[in-house]
Amino acid sequence: MKPEGGGAAPALRVLIVDDEAPARSRLRDLLGDIGAGQPSRVVGMAANGVEALRILEAEPADVVLADIRMPVMDGVELARHLGRLDKPPAVIFVTAYDQYAVQAFDLAAVDYLLKPVRAERLAAALGKLRPPARVADATLAGLAPGERRHFSVSERGRILLLPVADVLYLRAELKYVTARTAERDYVLDESLVQLEEEFPQRFLRLHRNCLVARAAVLGVERAGEQDGEAHWAVLLKGVDERLAVSRRQWPAVRQALGV
């Protein structure tokens, strides 16, 4: 992001994300204080990750200053969604908690500021982001305080947020995973193995290509006896659909469901 002709650096477009209004205002004021050395323009302020993503649909940003602990969607999950954009903004985490792995953020080319943020420290962080750095999703996954609340779904040039709790099952199809809800299917650019590892308590493997949400299971039934291919199938809440259980997985499924 070097200016043409050696002129002054262009203003960074900044999005501030913090659930506390005074913290958002302080960061905005600090950006104004360091504007001579690190010019910037605040494109918006949000109280959580969901609000931030909606703002970014209309106002692109070069860098996001994000608190880590926030309701609805925290800063780490927000960064993971941002990393799926074609041109993701850089992310600088701002938090009052110092127990996170600072070294890991450095490896991911993401800076980390402790509250109360000092002007010179903020200026130094912004100085690292010319050009903006890309967030490493694998590193963020390891640093997340808990499992994600949403999946990222790319449709028609925008990111849709699919609540994980709405998903009835996940099915691997070719290079993608289909997430089924009571209303429709969504395509995720993720692997079934990674999703199983991330959500071991939420989803249960039925066979090599399918995970079912434990909360969505209504019961099981014996199926396929008439054509000689007898097997067990899982009944789902809210949809008239059965999911086959492989012979290999049936003992584990039976134990997990208590049937």
Backbone torsions as a table, in degrees:
resi	resn	phi	psi	omega
1	MET	NA	43.3	179.9
2	LYS	-81.1	139.7	-179.7
3	PRO	-71.7	149.8	177.6
4	GLU	-73.8	141.8	176.6
5	GLY	72.3	10.9	175.5
6	GLY	75.4	18.4	-179.9
7	GLY	-76.7	-166.4	-179.5
8	ALA	-66.4	150.0	179.9
9	ALA	-64.7	139.6	178.0
10	PRO	-67.2	154.5	-179.4
11	ALA	-70.0	129.5	175.1
12	LEU	-73.1	135.0	174.9
13	ARG	-85.1	119.3	-171.5
14	VAL	-117.3	134.1	171.4
15	LEU	-111.8	127.6	-179.4
16	ILE	-102.8	127.6	-177.4
17	VAL	-129.2	112.8	179.0
18	ASP	-158.3	140.2	-177.6
19	ASP	-77.9	-7.8	178.9
20	GLU	-107.7	121.3	-177.5
21	ALA	-58.1	-42.6	178.7
22	PRO	-60.5	-35.9	179.1
23	ALA	-67.0	-39.4	177.2
24	ARG	-63.7	-44.0	-179.4
25	SER	-64.1	-39.3	180.0
26	ARG	-63.3	-43.1	179.2
27	LEU	-64.2	-39.9	177.9
28	ARG	-61.5	-43.1	179.6
29	ASP	-66.1	-39.7	178.8
30	LEU	-63.9	-38.9	177.3
31	LEU	-61.3	-37.9	175.9
32	GLY	-65.9	-37.9	-178.9
33	ASP	-64.8	-33.9	-176.2
34	ILE	-101.2	13.5	-174.7
35	GLY	-60.2	-29.7	-178.8
36	ALA	-65.5	-40.0	-179.3
37	GLY	-92.2	-32.1	179.8
38	GLN	-130.3	81.2	-177.9
39	PRO	-63.9	138.8	-178.8
40	SER	-151.1	164.0	176.3
41	ARG	-136.7	123.0	179.3
42	VAL	-78.1	117.0	-178.2
43	VAL	-90.4	-11.4	179.0
44	GLY	171.9	164.9	175.7
45	MET	-134.2	135.5	-175.8
46	ALA	-131.5	154.8	-178.6
47	ALA	-95.0	-8.2	178.3
48	ASN	-164.8	176.1	-175.8
49	GLY	-65.2	-35.3	179.8
50	VAL	-64.4	-45.5	177.2
51	GLU	-61.1	-38.5	-179.3
52	ALA	-61.9	-43.9	-179.6
53	LEU	-64.5	-36.6	178.4
54	ARG	-66.8	-40.3	178.0
55	ILE	-62.8	-42.3	-176.8
56	LEU	-66.6	-20.8	175.8
57	GLU	-63.9	-31.1	-178.3
58	ALA	-104.0	-28.3	-175.7
59	GLU	-128.4	98.5	178.3
60	PRO	-64.3	150.8	-179.3
61	ALA	-130.4	153.3	174.1
62	ASP	-88.8	-31.0	-177.5
63	VAL	-147.2	143.1	176.9
64	VAL	-115.5	123.5	172.9
65	LEU	-93.8	108.0	-169.7
66	ALA	-123.8	127.4	168.9
67	ASP	-65.3	154.2	179.7
68	ILE	-87.9	-51.6	-176.9
69	ARG	-90.5	107.2	178.5
70	MET	-143.0	152.1	175.0
71	PRO	-73.7	168.8	176.5
72	VAL	69.9	-61.7	174.6
73	MET	-150.2	121.2	-176.8
74	ASP	-81.5	176.5	-174.6
75	GLY	-67.8	-34.4	-179.9
76	VAL	-67.4	-44.7	177.8
77	GLU	-64.6	-38.3	176.2
78	LEU	-57.8	-46.0	-179.2
79	ALA	-61.6	-35.9	179.0
80	ARG	-67.1	-38.4	176.3
81	HIS	-67.9	-41.2	179.6
82	LEU	-62.0	-36.0	-178.8
83	GLY	-63.6	-13.8	179.4
84	ARG	-91.3	-4.8	176.9
85	LEU	-72.7	153.6	178.0
86	ASP	-61.7	-39.5	177.3
87	LYS	-126.6	79.7	-175.3
88	PRO	-70.5	141.5	173.1
89	PRO	-73.0	156.7	172.3
90	ALA	-69.6	155.8	-179.8
91	VAL	-125.8	128.6	172.3
92	ILE	-116.0	119.9	179.5
93	PHE	-83.4	137.1	178.9
94	VAL	-126.3	120.7	-174.4
95	THR	-152.0	158.0	176.1
96	ALA	-89.5	-4.3	-175.3
97	TYR	-107.6	130.8	-175.8
98	ASP	-106.8	14.1	-176.9
99	GLN	-85.6	-2.5	179.5
100	TYR	-77.2	160.8	-174.9
101	ALA	-80.1	94.4	-177.2
102	VAL	-61.2	-39.7	-179.1
103	GLN	-60.1	-36.8	-179.4
104	ALA	-66.8	-36.8	176.5
105	PHE	-64.3	-38.4	178.1
106	ASP	-62.3	-40.9	179.4
107	LEU	-64.4	-31.2	180.0
108	ALA	-86.5	7.5	-179.8
109	ALA	61.3	34.5	178.0
110	VAL	-120.4	133.7	179.1
111	ASP	-89.0	170.5	-169.5
112	TYR	-146.3	116.0	-177.6
113	LEU	-115.5	135.2	177.2
114	LEU	-95.1	139.6	175.2
115	LYS	-79.1	146.5	-6.3
116	PRO	-72.8	133.8	-175.7
117	VAL	-74.7	134.1	175.9
118	ARG	-93.2	146.3	-175.9
119	ALA	-58.6	-44.1	-177.5
120	GLU	-66.6	-32.4	179.0
121	ARG	-71.7	-38.5	176.1
122	LEU	-64.0	-41.2	178.6
123	ALA	-62.1	-41.1	179.2
124	ALA	-64.4	-38.6	179.5
125	ALA	-65.5	-44.6	178.7
126	LEU	-64.7	-32.3	178.8
127	GLY	-63.1	-25.4	178.8
128	LYS	-77.3	-14.2	-170.2
129	LEU	-102.7	34.8	173.8
130	ARG	-126.6	98.3	2.8
131	PRO	-77.7	163.3	-179.8
132	PRO	-59.5	147.1	179.7
133	ALA	-97.1	148.9	178.9
134	ARG	-91.9	139.8	-179.8
135	VAL	-79.6	136.0	177.2
136	ALA	-86.2	113.9	-175.7
137	ASP	-63.2	-38.7	-178.0
138	ALA	-62.4	-39.8	178.9
139	THR	-66.8	-43.2	179.4
140	LEU	-62.4	-38.5	179.5
141	ALA	-60.4	-38.3	180.0
142	GLY	-72.9	-23.1	-177.2
143	LEU	-94.4	-11.0	-175.2
144	ALA	-61.4	136.1	178.9
145	PRO	-63.2	-25.0	-179.7
146	GLY	-163.4	-173.9	-178.9
147	GLU	-69.6	157.4	178.4
148	ARG	-64.7	154.4	174.5
149	ARG	-98.8	-17.3	-176.9
150	HIS	-135.8	152.0	166.9
151	PHE	-99.4	150.8	174.3
152	SER	-92.5	129.1	178.0
153	VAL	-125.1	119.5	179.8
154	SER	-91.5	117.0	179.1
155	GLU	-139.8	123.4	176.3
156	ARG	51.3	45.3	172.7
157	GLY	79.8	8.6	178.5
158	ARG	-133.9	163.2	178.5
159	ILE	-98.4	121.5	171.9
160	LEU	-95.0	141.4	177.7
161	LEU	-100.6	115.0	179.8
162	LEU	-102.1	112.8	178.5
163	PRO	-59.0	129.2	-180.0
164	VAL	-58.9	-35.4	-178.4
165	ALA	-65.2	-18.3	-179.7
166	ASP	-85.2	-11.7	-174.0
167	VAL	-81.2	126.8	178.3
168	LEU	-84.3	-42.0	176.5
169	TYR	-157.9	164.1	178.6
170	LEU	-122.8	130.7	-177.6
171	ARG	-130.4	128.8	178.7
172	ALA	-78.8	129.3	178.4
173	GLU	-140.1	111.1	-176.8
174	LEU	55.9	-121.0	-176.0
175	LYS	-92.8	0.6	-173.7
176	TYR	-125.0	171.1	174.7
177	VAL	-120.4	130.5	176.5
178	THR	-94.7	127.2	175.6
179	ALA	-102.3	122.8	-177.2
180	ARG	-103.2	128.4	172.3
181	THR	-113.7	-179.6	178.7
182	ALA	-66.6	-21.9	-175.9
183	GLU	-97.9	-40.1	-171.4
184	ARG	-166.2	178.7	175.8
185	ASP	-100.5	149.1	174.2
186	TYR	-129.7	147.9	179.6
187	VAL	-103.3	125.4	179.3
188	LEU	-109.7	138.1	176.1
189	ASP	-92.4	62.2	-178.4
190	GLU	-141.7	164.5	179.2
191	SER	-97.2	148.9	-179.6
192	LEU	-64.7	-36.1	-179.8
193	VAL	-63.1	-45.0	179.7
194	GLN	-64.7	-39.0	179.2
195	LEU	-67.0	-37.7	177.1
196	GLU	-64.1	-39.1	179.3
197	GLU	-69.4	-35.1	-177.7
198	GLU	-76.6	-31.7	-175.0
199	PHE	-124.4	59.1	-175.5
200	PRO	-66.8	-27.3	-179.0
201	GLN	-90.1	-17.4	-175.9
202	ARG	-94.1	-39.6	-175.9
203	PHE	-116.3	146.6	-177.7
204	LEU	-122.6	131.8	-179.2
205	ARG	-75.9	128.9	176.9
206	LEU	-99.7	-38.5	172.4
207	HIS	-158.8	-175.7	-169.6
208	ARG	-63.5	-18.7	-177.0
209	ASN	-113.6	10.3	-173.3
210	CYS	-147.9	134.9	170.6
211	LEU	-119.8	136.5	178.2
212	VAL	-112.6	144.0	175.0
213	ALA	-72.1	124.5	-178.2
214	ARG	-57.0	-38.2	-178.1
215	ALA	-69.8	-15.5	-177.6
216	ALA	-92.7	-5.2	-176.3
217	VAL	-78.3	123.6	177.8
218	LEU	-91.5	-33.3	-180.0
219	GLY	169.8	-169.0	178.4
220	VAL	-131.8	156.6	177.0
221	GLU	-146.6	156.2	175.4
222	ARG	-82.3	130.6	-175.6
223	ALA	-135.5	162.2	173.2
224	GLY	75.3	13.7	-177.1
225	GLU	-70.4	-29.0	-177.2
226	GLN	-69.4	-33.7	-179.2
227	ASP	-97.7	8.5	175.5
228	GLY	84.9	0.8	179.6
229	GLU	-109.9	58.0	-176.4
230	ALA	-64.3	137.6	178.2
231	HIS	-159.0	170.1	176.0
232	TRP	-93.8	146.1	177.9
233	ALA	-132.7	149.2	179.6
234	VAL	-96.1	132.0	174.2
235	LEU	-92.1	141.4	-175.1
236	LEU	-112.7	149.4	175.3
237	LYS	-78.5	134.2	171.8
238	GLY	88.5	-14.5	179.2
239	VAL	-137.4	146.5	179.3
240	ASP	-89.7	74.5	-174.3
241	GLU	-146.5	142.1	177.2
242	ARG	-115.3	141.8	177.5
243	LEU	-114.7	122.9	-178.5
244	ALA	-69.6	144.1	176.2
245	VAL	-109.9	129.3	179.7
246	SER	-72.1	155.9	178.0
247	ARG	-59.4	-37.8	-178.1
248	ARG	-64.5	-39.0	-175.8
249	GLN	-88.3	-14.6	-173.9
250	TRP	-56.7	-44.5	179.5
251	PRO	-58.0	-41.7	-180.0
252	ALA	-69.1	-39.6	178.8
253	VAL	-65.2	-44.1	-179.4
254	ARG	-61.5	-41.9	179.6
255	GLN	-67.4	-42.4	-178.2
256	ALA	-65.6	-36.4	-177.9
257	LEU	-90.9	-9.9	178.9
258	GLY	68.4	39.8	-179.3
259	VAL	-113.6	NA	NA
